[in-house]
């Protein structure tokens, strides 16, 4: 919950990640869809941290990056790719151009970084 809280405190408007979700995979439906991997993850977490999967990701933290940020209009873009390393630690303007359709809650989109200098 720490990162989501920090995003709210910093008044972040949106974040982008280069993976399938801004949430940890075991804090999404994947945990239910892949019970064997969830069991292995639970064991790993208990061995390494002394806490199991349900302790680290309690039910009220389910899809934390969605549930705790979207109500504050903090959105995220997932599966970003390309030359991300070229914009690290730089001030840029980001353009997000979603595919338009009626009634959707998410969309594929083109995301571009524009040099602000």
N, CA, C and O atoms as a GROMACS GRO file, in nm:
protein
  468
    1UNK      N    1   0.082  -0.119   0.000
    1UNK     CA    2   0.000   0.000   0.000
    1UNK      C    3   0.087   0.126   0.000
    1UNK      O    4   0.039   0.234  -0.033
    2UNK      N    5   0.213   0.111   0.037
    2UNK     CA    6   0.302   0.225   0.047
    2UNK      C    7   0.317   0.303  -0.082
    2UNK      O    8   0.310   0.426  -0.080
    3UNK      N    9   0.337   0.234  -0.194
    3UNK     CA   10   0.358   0.304  -0.321
    3UNK      C   11   0.231   0.377  -0.364
    3UNK      O   12   0.238   0.491  -0.412
    4UNK      N   13   0.117   0.315  -0.349
    4UNK     CA   14  -0.010   0.380  -0.386
    4UNK      C   15  -0.031   0.506  -0.302
    4UNK      O   16  -0.074   0.610  -0.353
    5UNK      N   17  -0.003   0.497  -0.174
    5UNK     CA   18  -0.016   0.614  -0.086
    5UNK      C   19   0.080   0.724  -0.128
    5UNK      O   20   0.044   0.842  -0.132
    6UNK      N   21   0.204   0.685  -0.160
    6UNK     CA   22   0.303   0.782  -0.204
    6UNK      C   23   0.258   0.851  -0.332
    6UNK      O   24   0.274   0.973  -0.346
    7UNK      N   25   0.202   0.777  -0.426
    7UNK     CA   26   0.152   0.835  -0.551
    7UNK      C   27   0.046   0.941  -0.523
    7UNK      O   28   0.046   1.047  -0.585
    8UNK      N   29  -0.044   0.912  -0.428
    8UNK     CA   30  -0.147   1.011  -0.393
    8UNK      C   31  -0.084   1.133  -0.329
    8UNK      O   32  -0.118   1.246  -0.364
    9UNK      N   33   0.009   1.112  -0.234
    9UNK     CA   34   0.073   1.223  -0.165
    9UNK      C   35   0.152   1.311  -0.261
    9UNK      O   36   0.156   1.433  -0.245
   10UNK      N   37   0.215   1.251  -0.360
   10UNK     CA   38   0.296   1.325  -0.457
   10UNK      C   39   0.211   1.384  -0.569
   10UNK      O   40   0.263   1.454  -0.657
   11UNK      N   41   0.081   1.357  -0.566
   11UNK     CA   42  -0.013   1.405  -0.668
   11UNK      C   43   0.028   1.361  -0.808
   11UNK      O   44   0.017   1.437  -0.905
   12UNK      N   45   0.076   1.238  -0.815
   12UNK     CA   46   0.111   1.178  -0.945
   12UNK      C   47  -0.018   1.168  -1.026
   12UNK      O   48  -0.123   1.135  -0.972
   13UNK      N   49  -0.010   1.196  -1.154
   13UNK     CA   50  -0.130   1.190  -1.240
   13UNK      C   51  -0.143   1.056  -1.310
   13UNK      O   52  -0.254   1.006  -1.327
   14UNK      N   53  -0.031   0.997  -1.350
   14UNK     CA   54  -0.036   0.864  -1.408
   14UNK      C   55   0.104   0.804  -1.407
   14UNK      O   56   0.205   0.875  -1.404
   15UNK      N   57   0.107   0.672  -1.410
   15UNK     CA   58   0.234   0.601  -1.415
   15UNK      C   59   0.230   0.503  -1.531
   15UNK      O   60   0.122   0.464  -1.577
   16UNK      N   61   0.346   0.464  -1.578
   16UNK     CA   62   0.356   0.364  -1.684
   16UNK      C   63   0.448   0.253  -1.639
   16UNK      O   64   0.549   0.278  -1.574
   17UNK      N   65   0.414   0.130  -1.674
   17UNK     CA   66   0.495   0.015  -1.638
   17UNK      C   67   0.522  -0.069  -1.762
   17UNK      O   68   0.442  -0.072  -1.856
   18UNK      N   69   0.636  -0.137  -1.762
   18UNK     CA   70   0.672  -0.219  -1.878
   18UNK      C   71   0.641  -0.366  -1.854
   18UNK      O   72   0.714  -0.455  -1.898
   19UNK      N   73   0.532  -0.390  -1.783
   19UNK     CA   74   0.488  -0.527  -1.755
   19UNK      C   75   0.335  -0.531  -1.765
   19UNK      O   76   0.271  -0.430  -1.793
   20UNK      N   77   0.279  -0.649  -1.743
   20UNK     CA   78   0.137  -0.669  -1.766
   20UNK      C   79   0.043  -0.601  -1.669
   20UNK      O   80  -0.076  -0.586  -1.699
   21UNK      N   81   0.093  -0.561  -1.554
   21UNK     CA   82   0.008  -0.493  -1.457
   21UNK      C   83   0.094  -0.408  -1.365
   21UNK      O   84   0.210  -0.442  -1.339
   22UNK      N   85   0.038  -0.300  -1.316
   22UNK     CA   86   0.106  -0.220  -1.215
   22UNK      C   87   0.102  -0.291  -1.080
   22UNK      O   88   0.178  -0.258  -0.989
   23UNK      N   89   0.014  -0.389  -1.068
   23UNK     CA   90   0.004  -0.469  -0.946
   23UNK      C   91   0.098  -0.589  -0.955
   23UNK      O   92   0.131  -0.635  -1.064
   24UNK      N   93   0.138  -0.640  -0.840
   24UNK     CA   94   0.215  -0.765  -0.836
   24UNK      C   95   0.126  -0.876  -0.894
   24UNK      O   96   0.008  -0.880  -0.862
   25UNK      N   97   0.180  -0.965  -0.976
   25UNK     CA   98   0.097  -1.070  -1.037
   25UNK      C   99   0.016  -1.152  -0.936
   25UNK      O  100  -0.096  -1.194  -0.965
   26UNK      N  101   0.071  -1.174  -0.818
   26UNK     CA  102  -0.001  -1.252  -0.718
   26UNK      C  103  -0.102  -1.169  -0.641
   26UNK      O  104  -0.164  -1.216  -0.546
   27UNK      N  105  -0.120  -1.044  -0.683
   27UNK     CA  106  -0.225  -0.960  -0.626
   27UNK      C  107  -0.328  -0.926  -0.734
   27UNK      O  108  -0.396  -0.824  -0.728
   28UNK      N  109  -0.339  -1.016  -0.831
   28UNK     CA  110  -0.437  -1.004  -0.940
   28UNK      C  111  -0.509  -1.138  -0.955
   28UNK      O  112  -0.488  -1.229  -0.875
   29UNK      N  113  -0.593  -1.149  -1.056
   29UNK     CA  114  -0.665  -1.274  -1.084
   29UNK      C  115  -0.570  -1.390  -1.115
   29UNK      O  116  -0.610  -1.506  -1.107
   30UNK      N  117  -0.446  -1.359  -1.151
   30UNK     CA  118  -0.350  -1.464  -1.182
   30UNK      C  119  -0.334  -1.558  -1.062
   30UNK      O  120  -0.312  -1.678  -1.079
   31UNK      N  121  -0.344  -1.502  -0.943
   31UNK     CA  122  -0.335  -1.585  -0.822
   31UNK      C  123  -0.440  -1.696  -0.823
   31UNK      O  124  -0.412  -1.809  -0.783
   32UNK      N  125  -0.561  -1.664  -0.867
   32UNK     CA  126  -0.668  -1.763  -0.875
   32UNK      C  127  -0.655  -1.853  -0.998
   32UNK      O  128  -0.684  -1.972  -0.992
   33UNK      N  129  -0.610  -1.795  -1.108
   33UNK     CA  130  -0.599  -1.870  -1.233
   33UNK      C  131  -0.482  -1.969  -1.231
   33UNK      O  132  -0.485  -2.070  -1.301
   34UNK      N  133  -0.381  -1.938  -1.152
   34UNK     CA  134  -0.259  -2.020  -1.148
   34UNK      C  135  -0.232  -2.066  -1.003
   34UNK      O  136  -0.135  -2.022  -0.942
   35UNK      N  137  -0.316  -2.154  -0.949
   35UNK     CA  138  -0.302  -2.193  -0.809
   35UNK      C  139  -0.169  -2.259  -0.775
   35UNK      O  140  -0.120  -2.243  -0.663
   36UNK      N  141  -0.110  -2.332  -0.868
   36UNK     CA  142   0.021  -2.394  -0.839
   36UNK      C  143   0.128  -2.288  -0.820
   36UNK      O  144   0.211  -2.299  -0.729
   37UNK      N  145   0.128  -2.186  -0.905
   37UNK     CA  146   0.225  -2.078  -0.891
   37UNK      C  147   0.200  -1.998  -0.763
   37UNK      O  148   0.294  -1.954  -0.697
   38UNK      N  149   0.073  -1.981  -0.728
   38UNK     CA  150   0.040  -1.910  -0.604
   38UNK      C  151   0.091  -1.988  -0.483
   38UNK      O  152   0.140  -1.928  -0.387
   39UNK      N  153   0.080  -2.118  -0.488
   39UNK     CA  154   0.130  -2.203  -0.378
   39UNK      C  155   0.282  -2.192  -0.367
   39UNK      O  156   0.336  -2.180  -0.257
   40UNK      N  157   0.350  -2.194  -0.482
   40UNK     CA  158   0.496  -2.179  -0.481
   40UNK      C  159   0.536  -2.041  -0.430
   40UNK      O  160   0.632  -2.027  -0.355
   41UNK      N  161   0.462  -1.940  -0.472
   41UNK     CA  162   0.489  -1.803  -0.428
   41UNK      C  163   0.469  -1.791  -0.276
   41UNK      O  164   0.549  -1.728  -0.207
   42UNK      N  165   0.363  -1.851  -0.226
   42UNK     CA  166   0.334  -1.848  -0.083
   42UNK      C  167   0.451  -1.909  -0.004
   42UNK      O  168   0.494  -1.854   0.097
   43UNK      N  169   0.501  -2.022  -0.050
   43UNK     CA  170   0.614  -2.088   0.017
   43UNK      C  171   0.738  -1.999   0.011
   43UNK      O  172   0.806  -1.981   0.112
   44UNK      N  173   0.766  -1.945  -0.106
   44UNK     CA  174   0.883  -1.857  -0.122
   44UNK      C  175   0.875  -1.738  -0.026
   44UNK      O  176   0.972  -1.707   0.043
   45UNK      N  177   0.760  -1.673  -0.022
   45UNK     CA  178   0.744  -1.556   0.065
   45UNK      C  179   0.759  -1.594   0.212
   45UNK      O  180   0.821  -1.520   0.289
   46UNK      N  181   0.703  -1.707   0.252
   46UNK     CA  182   0.716  -1.752   0.391
   46UNK      C  183   0.862  -1.781   0.425
   46UNK      O  184   0.909  -1.744   0.533
   47UNK      N  185   0.933  -1.848   0.333
   47UNK     CA  186   1.074  -1.879   0.357
   47UNK      C  187   1.159  -1.752   0.363
   47UNK      O  188   1.247  -1.741   0.449
   48UNK      N  189   1.134  -1.659   0.275
   48UNK     CA  190   1.218  -1.539   0.267
   48UNK      C  191   1.179  -1.429   0.365
   48UNK      O  192   1.266  -1.365   0.425
   49UNK      N  193   1.046  -1.407   0.384
   49UNK     CA  194   1.000  -1.294   0.464
   49UNK      C  195   0.924  -1.334   0.591
   49UNK      O  196   0.893  -1.248   0.674
   50UNK      N  197   0.895  -1.462   0.606
   50UNK     CA  198   0.821  -1.507   0.724
   50UNK      C  199   0.673  -1.474   0.717
   50UNK      O  200   0.602  -1.487   0.817
   51UNK      N  201   0.625  -1.432   0.601
   51UNK     CA  202   0.484  -1.400   0.580
   51UNK      C  203   0.439  -1.466   0.451
   51UNK      O  204   0.513  -1.473   0.353
   52UNK      N  205   0.315  -1.513   0.452
   52UNK     CA  206   0.260  -1.577   0.334
   52UNK      C  207   0.194  -1.478   0.240
   52UNK      O  208   0.184  -1.359   0.268
   53UNK      N  209   0.149  -1.532   0.130
   53UNK     CA  210   0.086  -1.452   0.024
   53UNK      C  211  -0.032  -1.371   0.076
   53UNK      O  212  -0.045  -1.253   0.044
   54UNK      N  213  -0.118  -1.432   0.156
   54UNK     CA  214  -0.236  -1.362   0.206
   54UNK      C  215  -0.202  -1.256   0.311
   54UNK      O  216  -0.280  -1.163   0.333
   55UNK      N  217  -0.086  -1.269   0.375
   55UNK     CA  218  -0.044  -1.166   0.470
   55UNK      C  219   0.017  -1.046   0.397
   55UNK      O  220  -0.004  -0.931   0.436
   56UNK      N  221   0.093  -1.075   0.293
   56UNK     CA  222   0.156  -0.966   0.217
   56UNK      C  223   0.053  -0.894   0.130
   56UNK      O  224   0.057  -0.772   0.115
   57UNK      N  225  -0.040  -0.972   0.072
   57UNK     CA  226  -0.147  -0.915  -0.011
   57UNK      C  227  -0.282  -0.953   0.049
   57UNK      O  228  -0.349  -1.043  -0.002
   58UNK      N  229  -0.323  -0.885   0.156
   58UNK     CA  230  -0.453  -0.918   0.216
   58UNK      C  231  -0.568  -0.882   0.121
   58UNK      O  232  -0.550  -0.802   0.029
   59UNK      N  233  -0.684  -0.942   0.143
   59UNK     CA  234  -0.798  -0.918   0.052
   59UNK      C  235  -0.830  -0.771   0.028
   59UNK      O  236  -0.871  -0.735  -0.083
   60UNK      N  237  -0.812  -0.686   0.126
   60UNK     CA  238  -0.846  -0.544   0.106
   60UNK      C  239  -0.738  -0.469   0.026
   60UNK      O  240  -0.753  -0.350  -0.001
   61UNK      N  241  -0.631  -0.538  -0.013
   61UNK     CA  242  -0.529  -0.480  -0.099
   61UNK      C  243  -0.536  -0.535  -0.241
   61UNK      O  244  -0.447  -0.508  -0.322
   62UNK      N  245  -0.640  -0.611  -0.272
   62UNK     CA  246  -0.653  -0.674  -0.404
   62UNK      C  247  -0.648  -0.568  -0.515
   62UNK      O  248  -0.720  -0.468  -0.510
   63UNK      N  249  -0.565  -0.591  -0.611
   63UNK     CA  250  -0.542  -0.498  -0.723
   63UNK      C  251  -0.527  -0.354  -0.674
   63UNK      O  252  -0.591  -0.261  -0.722
   64UNK      N  253  -0.441  -0.341  -0.577
   64UNK     CA  254  -0.418  -0.215  -0.507
   64UNK      C  255  -0.395  -0.097  -0.601
   64UNK      O  256  -0.450   0.011  -0.579
   65UNK      N  257  -0.315  -0.117  -0.704
   65UNK     CA  258  -0.283  -0.006  -0.794
   65UNK      C  259  -0.404   0.039  -0.875
   65UNK      O  260  -0.407   0.152  -0.925
   66UNK      N  261  -0.503  -0.047  -0.889
   66UNK     CA  262  -0.627  -0.009  -0.956
   66UNK      C  263  -0.724   0.053  -0.855
   66UNK      O  264  -0.773   0.164  -0.874
   67UNK      N  265  -0.750  -0.020  -0.750
   67UNK     CA  266  -0.855   0.016  -0.655
   67UNK      C  267  -0.821   0.140  -0.572
   67UNK      O  268  -0.909   0.221  -0.543
   68UNK      N  269  -0.694   0.154  -0.535
   68UNK     CA  270  -0.656   0.266  -0.447
   68UNK      C  271  -0.612   0.391  -0.523
   68UNK      O  272  -0.597   0.497  -0.463
   69UNK      N  273  -0.592   0.380  -0.654
   69UNK     CA  274  -0.549   0.498  -0.730
   69UNK      C  275  -0.653   0.551  -0.826
   69UNK      O  276  -0.668   0.673  -0.839
   70UNK      N  277  -0.726   0.465  -0.895
   70UNK     CA  278  -0.822   0.511  -0.995
   70UNK      C  279  -0.925   0.608  -0.937
   70UNK      O  280  -0.961   0.704  -1.005
   71UNK      N  281  -0.976   0.587  -0.814
   71UNK     CA  282  -1.072   0.684  -0.760
   71UNK      C  283  -1.014   0.825  -0.744
   71UNK      O  284  -1.089   0.922  -0.734
   72UNK      N  285  -0.881   0.836  -0.742
   72UNK     CA  286  -0.814   0.966  -0.731
   72UNK      C  287  -0.770   1.017  -0.868
   72UNK      O  288  -0.688   1.109  -0.878
   73UNK      N  289  -0.823   0.956  -0.972
   73UNK     CA  290  -0.788   0.991  -1.111
   73UNK      C  291  -0.638   0.974  -1.139
   73UNK      O  292  -0.581   1.046  -1.220
   74UNK      N  293  -0.577   0.877  -1.070
   74UNK     CA  294  -0.439   0.839  -1.100
   74UNK      C  295  -0.448   0.710  -1.179
   74UNK      O  296  -0.487   0.605  -1.127
   75UNK      N  297  -0.411   0.718  -1.305
   75UNK     CA  298  -0.424   0.602  -1.393
   75UNK      C  299  -0.286   0.544  -1.422
   75UNK      O  300  -0.183   0.604  -1.389
   76UNK      N  301  -0.286   0.428  -1.482
   76UNK     CA  302  -0.159   0.371  -1.524
   76UNK      C  303  -0.172   0.307  -1.661
   76UNK      O  304  -0.278   0.259  -1.701
   77UNK      N  305  -0.060   0.308  -1.731
   77UNK     CA  306  -0.050   0.243  -1.861
   77UNK      C  307   0.039   0.120  -1.842
   77UNK      O  308   0.146   0.127  -1.782
   78UNK      N  309  -0.007   0.008  -1.894
   78UNK     CA  310   0.063  -0.120  -1.877
   78UNK      C  311   0.122  -0.166  -2.010
   78UNK      O  312   0.076  -0.126  -2.117
   79UNK      N  313   0.222  -0.250  -2.002
   79UNK     CA  314   0.287  -0.309  -2.119
   79UNK      C  315   0.358  -0.207  -2.208
   79UNK      O  316   0.360  -0.222  -2.330
   80UNK      N  317   0.414  -0.104  -2.147
   80UNK     CA  318   0.489  -0.007  -2.226
   80UNK      C  319   0.617  -0.071  -2.278
   80UNK      O  320   0.676  -0.156  -2.212
   81UNK      N  321   0.657  -0.031  -2.394
   81UNK     CA  322   0.779  -0.086  -2.452
   81UNK      C  323   0.852   0.019  -2.530
   81UNK      O  324   0.823   0.138  -2.520
   82UNK      N  325   0.946  -0.025  -2.608
   82UNK     CA  326   1.022   0.067  -2.690
   82UNK      C  327   1.148   0.114  -2.621
   82UNK      O  328   1.211   0.039  -2.546
   83UNK      N  329   1.184   0.237  -2.645
   83UNK     CA  330   1.310   0.293  -2.595
   83UNK      C  331   1.292   0.364  -2.461
   83UNK      O  332   1.332   0.479  -2.446
   84UNK      N  333   1.233   0.296  -2.366
   84UNK     CA  334   1.206   0.357  -2.235
   84UNK      C  335   1.334   0.408  -2.170
   84UNK      O  336   1.334   0.513  -2.106
   85UNK      N  337   1.442   0.334  -2.187
   85UNK     CA  338   1.568   0.374  -2.124
   85UNK      C  339   1.619   0.510  -2.171
   85UNK      O  340   1.698   0.574  -2.102
   86UNK      N  341   1.574   0.555  -2.287
   86UNK     CA  342   1.618   0.684  -2.339
   86UNK      C  343   1.552   0.803  -2.269
   86UNK      O  344   1.597   0.917  -2.285
   87UNK      N  345   1.448   0.778  -2.190
   87UNK     CA  346   1.380   0.889  -2.123
   87UNK      C  347   1.392   0.883  -1.970
   87UNK      O  348   1.330   0.963  -1.900
   88UNK      N  349   1.470   0.789  -1.920
   88UNK     CA  350   1.486   0.779  -1.775
   88UNK      C  351   1.544   0.907  -1.717
   88UNK      O  352   1.636   0.966  -1.773
   89UNK      N  353   1.488   0.949  -1.605
   89UNK     CA  354   1.536   1.066  -1.531
   89UNK      C  355   1.540   1.193  -1.615
   89UNK      O  356   1.628   1.277  -1.599
   90UNK      N  357   1.443   1.205  -1.704
   90UNK     CA  358   1.432   1.326  -1.786
   90UNK      C  359   1.292   1.382  -1.775
   90UNK      O  360   1.195   1.309  -1.756
   91UNK      N  361   1.283   1.513  -1.789
   91UNK     CA  362   1.152   1.578  -1.792
   91UNK      C  363   1.102   1.571  -1.935
   91UNK      O  364   1.167   1.620  -2.027
   92UNK      N  365   0.985   1.511  -1.952
   92UNK     CA  366   0.929   1.493  -2.086
   92UNK      C  367   0.779   1.522  -2.083
   92UNK      O  368   0.718   1.531  -1.977
   93UNK      N  369   0.723   1.536  -2.198
   93UNK     CA  370   0.578   1.543  -2.214
   93UNK      C  371   0.535   1.409  -2.271
   93UNK      O  372   0.592   1.361  -2.369
   94UNK      N  373   0.436   1.348  -2.209
   94UNK     CA  374   0.390   1.217  -2.252
   94UNK      C  375   0.252   1.232  -2.317
   94UNK      O  376   0.162   1.295  -2.261
   95UNK      N  377   0.238   1.175  -2.433
   95UNK     CA  378   0.109   1.173  -2.502
   95UNK      C  379   0.054   1.032  -2.505
   95UNK      O  380   0.126   0.938  -2.538
   96UNK      N  381  -0.070   1.018  -2.470
   96UNK     CA  382  -0.136   0.888  -2.471
   96UNK      C  383  -0.256   0.898  -2.565
   96UNK      O  384  -0.345   0.982  -2.545
   97UNK      N  385  -0.257   0.814  -2.666
   97UNK     CA  386  -0.359   0.822  -2.770
   97UNK      C  387  -0.434   0.690  -2.779
   97UNK      O  388  -0.396   0.601  -2.856
   98UNK      N  389  -0.540   0.676  -2.701
   98UNK     CA  390  -0.614   0.548  -2.699
   98UNK      C  391  -0.702   0.527  -2.822
   98UNK      O  392  -0.742   0.622  -2.890
   99UNK      N  393  -0.728   0.403  -2.846
   99UNK     CA  394  -0.822   0.363  -2.949
   99UNK      C  395  -0.960   0.398  -2.896
   99UNK      O  396  -0.995   0.360  -2.785
  100UNK      N  397  -1.038   0.469  -2.972
  100UNK     CA  398  -1.169   0.515  -2.926
  100UNK      C  399  -1.275   0.408  -2.949
  100UNK      O  400  -1.286   0.351  -3.057
  101UNK      N  401  -1.353   0.383  -2.844
  101UNK     CA  402  -1.469   0.296  -2.856
  101UNK      C  403  -1.565   0.329  -2.743
  101UNK      O  404  -1.525   0.382  -2.639
  102UNK      N  405  -1.690   0.297  -2.763
  102UNK     CA  406  -1.795   0.334  -2.670
  102UNK      C  407  -1.805   0.231  -2.558
  102UNK      O  408  -1.804   0.110  -2.583
  103UNK      N  409  -1.814   0.279  -2.434
  103UNK     CA  410  -1.841   0.195  -2.319
  103UNK      C  411  -1.723   0.118  -2.263
  103UNK      O  412  -1.741   0.032  -2.177
  104UNK      N  413  -1.604   0.148  -2.309
  104UNK     CA  414  -1.487   0.074  -2.260
  104UNK      C  415  -1.433   0.129  -2.131
  104UNK      O  416  -1.456   0.245  -2.096
  105UNK      N  417  -1.361   0.046  -2.060
  105UNK     CA  418  -1.296   0.091  -1.938
  105UNK      C  419  -1.144   0.090  -1.952
  105UNK      O  420  -1.073   0.142  -1.865
  106UNK      N  421  -1.095   0.032  -2.059
  106UNK     CA  422  -0.952   0.034  -2.090
  106UNK      C  423  -0.936   0.020  -2.241
  106UNK      O  424  -1.031  -0.015  -2.311
  107UNK      N  425  -0.817   0.046  -2.288
  107UNK     CA  426  -0.799   0.043  -2.432
  107UNK      C  427  -0.652   0.026  -2.469
  107UNK      O  428  -0.563   0.065  -2.393
  108UNK      N  429  -0.629  -0.032  -2.585
  108UNK     CA  430  -0.495  -0.026  -2.639
  108UNK      C  431  -0.469   0.120  -2.678
  108UNK      O  432  -0.563   0.193  -2.710
  109UNK      N  433  -0.345   0.161  -2.676
  109UNK     CA  434  -0.316   0.299  -2.712
  109UNK      C  435  -0.172   0.313  -2.757
  109UNK      O  436  -0.088   0.226  -2.732
  110UNK      N  437  -0.145   0.421  -2.822
  110UNK     CA  438  -0.009   0.458  -2.861
  110UNK      C  439   0.037   0.560  -2.758
  110UNK      O  440  -0.032   0.659  -2.734
  111UNK      N  441   0.153   0.536  -2.697
  111UNK     CA  442   0.207   0.628  -2.598
  111UNK      C  443   0.341   0.678  -2.650
  111UNK      O  444   0.429   0.599  -2.684
  112UNK      N  445   0.355   0.810  -2.654
  112UNK     CA  446   0.475   0.872  -2.708
  112UNK      C  447   0.536   0.968  -2.605
  112UNK      O  448   0.464   1.029  -2.526
  113UNK      N  449   0.667   0.980  -2.607
  113UNK     CA  450   0.738   1.075  -2.524
  113UNK      C  451   0.789   1.187  -2.612
  113UNK      O  452   0.855   1.163  -2.713
  114UNK      N  453   0.758   1.310  -2.574
  114UNK     CA  454   0.802   1.428  -2.648
  114UNK      C  455   0.906   1.502  -2.562
  114UNK      O  456   0.883   1.528  -2.444
  115UNK      N  457   1.017   1.535  -2.622
  115UNK     CA  458   1.122   1.609  -2.551
  115UNK      C  459   1.068   1.747  -2.517
  115UNK      O  460   1.020   1.818  -2.606
  116UNK      N  461   1.074   1.785  -2.392
  116UNK     CA  462   1.017   1.914  -2.350
  116UNK      C  463   1.119   2.027  -2.356
  116UNK      O  464   1.086   2.141  -2.322
  117UNK      N  465   1.240   1.998  -2.397
  117UNK     CA  466   1.342   2.103  -2.404
  117UNK      C  467   1.349   2.164  -2.540
  117UNK      O  468   1.429   2.254  -2.563
   0.00000   0.00000   0.00000
